[in-house]
Amino acid sequence: MRFWQKTLVLMLVLFVVVLDVSVIMIMNKSWRLNMGREQQRAASDQALIANNIYENLNSIKSRGMRINDTILLDVARSYGEYYRERGISLELSNQGTPIYAGPSEPSARYISVTNELPAPYGHLQLTYRRDIEALYAGQDELNRYFVYINCISIPVLAALMYVLIRKLTKPLQSLADSTKNIAEGNYGKRVQLKNRDEFGELARHFNRMADAVEKQVTDLSAMAEEKQRMVDNLAHELRTPLTSLQGFAQYLNAAHIDEEERITASGYLWSETLRLKNLVFKLLDLSVLSHQPVERNRIPVMELFESVRRMEQANLDAAGIELILEADIPAVWGDRELLESFLVNCLENSIHASTPGSEIRLAAYEQDAAAVLEVSDSGRGMSAGHLERVFEPFYRVDHARSREHGGAGLGLALCRQIAEAHQAQLSLSSEEQKGTTIKLILQLHNNGLLT
């Protein structure tokens, strides 16, 4: 049985029981009061008639007449016939022996009062009976009316209570539907309830809980997808160099080759080994960044830039690219090695995307009370679709060129981790055939403007 059904049945039964018990108690009280009034009236009438008979007998006795049964019969009959028209029956007896008994209907319901006459007629008893059939008829009519009212009011009351309870429990049904949807995996379902009562408060708490659950589930799903994608990409990245290593190793062991072929095969083994080393080191860097806090120190910008130039000078010369350094601020705050790694990764991406004779700009400047480290080139650039995914591990815009240069698609993922470790913003803008600009925006409490 549903909650609203149990509530309806319970409330209806309680209401009907309380109402009926109250009405019955009132009717019984009214009946007792009416009977009490009738008894008081009967006692008063009996006393009045007895006093009249007493005075009548005294009057007869004062005229010198002897009081006997015949006189008593005549006196009682005269009163009996007078009161019979009013529905009252009288009976006079002498020490239990009937002298006069008025006519009465055996089946009629009546009220009876018997008392002795005043002295010296104490041996005479006067019985007063009055028909109260009308009182019983009125009570029976009230009982029938009570049953009639019950037959009408209970269905009407049940209908009204049904509407009221369904309206009151509607928020519970809405909550039940929402929890069912969430249990089925539809985490975006919310309770649309604007009440200002306890149900409204419960709905607000439920929606906040659903928001938290949805966020946690979304985060976990995204994390699981990212981990799965990383595992798939890692397996793919390892398969190619391992296959090459295995093939060239078998070639060196099984074939009769001359010195030039041996040197060529060794060169391939060296390049693939270098790719594996770079891949492992980048993965180690990502792991370290996610588990260790960053210690920030003041780093002179030009020293940082010159260090990066020295590390990449050979690649710049080989690609025929000029590196331009611009430093409008003296220093930044951060981890020197991590910032060098950030700039080196960005610079290597720019070198691979640029053509010989072009320029790459490495700049540091102030913007909106923040220190900005910027690497920009005028190379191939990338589309908007690539911009959304370039920071994912193992994602590469140009697979052929990345493999050619030994890249594994982890450079920008590492840059994102470095930015998060410095609580900095990372901005990337690019346009195809016009170039790419990447910015690391160090906030005020981290930047080199604080001396």
N, C-alpha and C positions, 0 to 999 in steps of 0.2 A: 504494500500500500504506500502511495506517495505521501510526502510530508503534508502537502496541502489537504489531501483526503483525510489523513488522520486528524489534522487540526480541525477540519470542518466537522467531522463526526464527533470529536471530543467536545468542541465548543457548542455544537447543537444539542448534544445530550445534556451537558452541564446547564445550558440556558433553559432547556425545556424542564429539566428536573427542578432547578431553582425556582423558575416561574410557577410551575404547577404546585410545588410544595407551598410556596408563598400564598398562592390563591386558595389552596385547600385550607391552610391555616386561617386565612381571613374569613373564609366561608364558615368554618367551624366556630370561630370566635363570634361571628355574627349570629349563628344559630344558637349558641349558648346565651348570648345577650337577649335574643328574642324570647327564648324559653324562660329566661329569668324574669323578663318583664311580664310574660304571660302568667307565671307562677305568682308574682307579686300582685298582679291584677286579680287572679283567682282568689288569693288569700284575702285581699281587701274586700272583694265582692262577697265572699263567704262570711266574713266578719260583719259586714253591713247587713246582710240578710238575717244572720243569726241575731243581731241586735234588734232588727225590726220585729222578728218573731217573739223575742223576749218582751219587748214593749207591748206587743199585741196581747200576749198571754197575761201580762200584768194588768192591762186594761180590762180584759175579760174577768180576771180574778177580782179586780176592784169593784165590779158590778155584782159581786156575790155569787158568781157562778163557779162551779167546781171544775177544775181542769182534769178532763179524762181523755181517753184515746180518741173519742169521736170529735171532741173539740180540737185536739191536736191534729187529727186528720183533716178537718175542715180548714184550719189555719194553714197547714202545710200545702194542701191542695190549691188554696187560693194563691199562694206565692209561687207554687210550682207551675200553675197555668200561666201566670203573668210572665215569669222568666223563660218559659219554654219557647215563646215567640222570639226570644233573643238568643236561642241556641244554648240555653242553660238548663240543666236537669238537676232537680233537688231531690234529696232523700232524707227523711226524718226517721230516726229509730230510737227506741227506748231500751237502753242497755243491751244493744245488739239485736233487739227484736224490731223488725221493720214496722213502721206505722204508715209511712207514705213513701212510695217510690215512683218518681216521675218516669215517663217513657224515655227510652234511650236506644240507640242503634248499636247492636253488639259489635259490628265491624268498625264503627267510627273510632277515630283516634281523638282522645279528649284528655283534659287535665282535671285532676280531682283533688279536692281539699276537704278534709273531715275534721271538725272540731266540736267540742261540747258547747252547749248554750251557757250563758252566765247563770250563776246561782240565783234562785234556788232550783234552776232547771238543769243542773249539771248532769242529771241522769239521761238527758236527751242529747243525741248527736245529730248534727246537721252535715250532710255530705253535699258538696258543691261539685258539679261536673259541667265542664264547658267544652264544646266541640272546637278543636284546633286543626281541623282538616285543612283549612285554608293556609295555615302556617306551613304544614308539610307540603302542600301543593306548591307554595312559593319556593320552598327549598328544593323540591324536585325540579322546578323550572330553572332555578339557578344552576343545578347540576347539569341539566341538559344543555344550557347555554354555555357552560364551561367546556363540555365535550365538543360542542359545535365550534367554539372559538379555537380550541386546540386543533381541530381538524383543518381549520383555515389558516391559523397563524403558523403552524409548524412548517408546511410547505413554503409559505411566503418567507418565513424566517430563514429556511434552508437556502432558498434562492438568493436572498440578500447576503447571507453569510458566504455563500459560494463566490459571488461577485467580489465581495470585500476581501476574502482570503486569497483568491486568485490574484487580485491586484496587489495585495501586500507581499505575496510570495513570488511575484513576477521577477524581482531582482535575483532571487535564489535560482530561478530557472535560467536567467541570463548568465549567472555565474557558473551554473552547471554546464551550459552549452560552451562557455569559454574554456573551462577546464577540459572538456571533452575534445575541443579543437586542439588545445595545446598538447593533450595526451596523444593525439593523432599526428602531431608534428607541425601543426599550423601555429607557429609561435607569434604570428603577427596579430592574432585575434585579441580584441580588447572588449571590456565591458562598457557599454554606452549607457551610463547611469549617472544622472545629475542630482539625485536626491541629496538632501542635507541631513539625513538621519543616519542610523547605524549601518543600514544597507549601503548608503552612499559612501560612508567611510570605508566599509569593507571593500567596495568596488574600487575605490582609489588605491587602497593597499594592494589589492589583487593586481591592478594594472601596473603598479610599481614593481611588484614581484614578477609579473609577466615581462616587463621591460628588462629587468635584470636577467631573467632566464633566457630571453631571446638574445640579449647581448652575449651572455656566456656561451650559449649554443652556437651563435654566429662566430664568435671568436674561436671556439674550439673547432668548428667546422673549417674555418679559414686556416687555422693552425695545422689541422690534420691534412688539408689539401696542400698547404705549403710544404709540410714535411714529406708527404707522398711525392709531390712534384720534385722536391729536392733529392729524394732517394732515387726516383726514376732518372733524373738528369745526371746524378752522380754515377749511377750504374752505366748510363750511356757514355758519360765522359771517360770513365775508367775502361770501358770495353775497347774503345778505339786505340789508345796507346798500348794497352796490354796485348791486344791482338797484333799490333805492329811489332812490339818487343818480341813476342813469341815467334812471329814470322821471320824477323831478321836474325834472331838467335838460331833458329833452325837452319836458316840459309847459311850462316857462318859455320855451323857445325857440319852440315851435310854436303855442301857444295865445294868444288875445287875452284876457288876464285883467285884472281890476281890481287896485287896490292891496292890498285886503284878501286876495285870493287869492294875490297875489304874496308877501305877508308870511307867509301860512300855508305856502306851498311852501318859502320860504326857511327857515322854522322847522324843517320836516322835514329839509331839507338840512343844517341846523346840527346837529340831534340825531343824524342818521346819521353825520355827520362826527365828532362827539364820540365816538360808539360806536367808530368805527374808530381814533381816536386812543387811547382807553382800551385797546383791544385791543392795539395795537402797543406801547404803553408797558408793559403788563403782560408781554407776551412778552419785551421787552427786559430787564425786571427779572428774569424767570426765567433768562434767558441769562446775565446778569451774575452772579447768585448762584451759578450752577453753575461759573463759571470764576474767580472772584476770592475770596480769603480775606477773612474778616471781621476788622476791627480793633476790639477791644473797649476801651471807655472807661467810666468811672464816670458813671452817668446818674442824677440825682435823680428819684425816682419822681413827685413832684408836678409838677415841671416837664414831665416827659414826658406826664403825664395832661392838664395844662392845654393843652399844645401840641395834643394830639389833640382836646380839646374845641373849641379855636378853629377847627381845620380842619373839624370836623363840626357846628359850632353851627347853621349855616344849615339843614342837613338835619334836625337835631334839632327846630328850631323849626317847619320845614315839616311834619314828621310829628307834631308835638305830643307829643314824647317827652322825658322828663326823664332826664338823665345824672347818676348818682350816683358820686362818686369816693371810694374808700377806700384809704388807703395805710398799712399797718402796718409797712412797712420803709422806710428812708430812701432807698435807692438800689439800682440793679442795674447789672451790668456787661454791656455789649454795644455794638452799633452803633446810635446814636440814630436815624438815618434809617430803618434796617430795622425797629427796634422800633416806631417811629411808623407805618410802613407796615403792620406786622402788626396793630396795634391799630385803625388806620383801617379796614382791610379787614374785621376782625371786627365793628367797630362798625357799618359800613354794612350788613353782612348782618343784624345784629340790628335795625337801623332798618327794613329792608325786611320783616322777619318780624314786627314788633311792631305793635300797634294803637295809635291815638291815646290819650293819657292814661296809657300804661304807662311803666314805668321800665326803664332799662338800667343795669347795675351794672358799673363798671370798678374792679377791686380789685388790690392787690399785698400779698402776705403771705408769711410763712415757713411751709414745710411740709416736714418730714423733712430739715432742713438744706439746703433749696433755696429759692430765690426763685420765687414763682409770680405770673405776670401773668394775670389772669382777666377775661373778658368774659362776662357772663350776662344773659339776657333772659327774659321770660315770654311770648314770642310763640308762633307756630304750632308750632315744633319740627319734627321730622322722624322718620320711621320708622327701624327698625334697618337696613333694606335700603339706605336712602340714606346712612346713616352710613359704610358700607363703601366708598363711592365718592366722597364729597364732596370729597376732596383730589385727585381726578383733574382734569387740565386740561380745561376746557370743560364739566365736568359741572355741571348745575344741577338743584336739587330742583324748582323751579317755573319752567318755561321762560317762561311768559307774564309773570310779574312780573319775572324777570331781564331780559328784553328791554325791558320797560316802563321799567326804571331804567337801561338802557344797560349792563347787566352781560354779561360774556362767559363766566362760569364759571371765571375764573382766580384769583379772590381767595384762596380757601382753598388752591389749589395753590401760590400765592406764599407763603402763611403756612407751609406745610409746608417750602418751600425755606428760608425765614428761620429756622425752628426747626432744620433740619439744619445750616445755616451756623453757628448758635450752639452746636451739639452739645447741643441741648436736647430735652426730650421734649414732645410735643404730645398733649394729651388733649381729646377731644370727647365730650360726653354730651348727649343730647337725648331728649325725649319729646313726642309729638304733643300739641298744644294746651296744653302746660305750659311750654315754653321750651327754650332751648339754652344750654349752658355750654362755653366753650372755654378751655383753660389752656395757657400756655407755661411749662414748668417748667425754669428755668435751674439747672444743677447748681452744687454748692458752689464750685468754682473759678471760676465765672462770675458768681455772684450778688452782690448789693449788701450782703450781710451782712458782707463783708470790708471793713473800713474802713482 
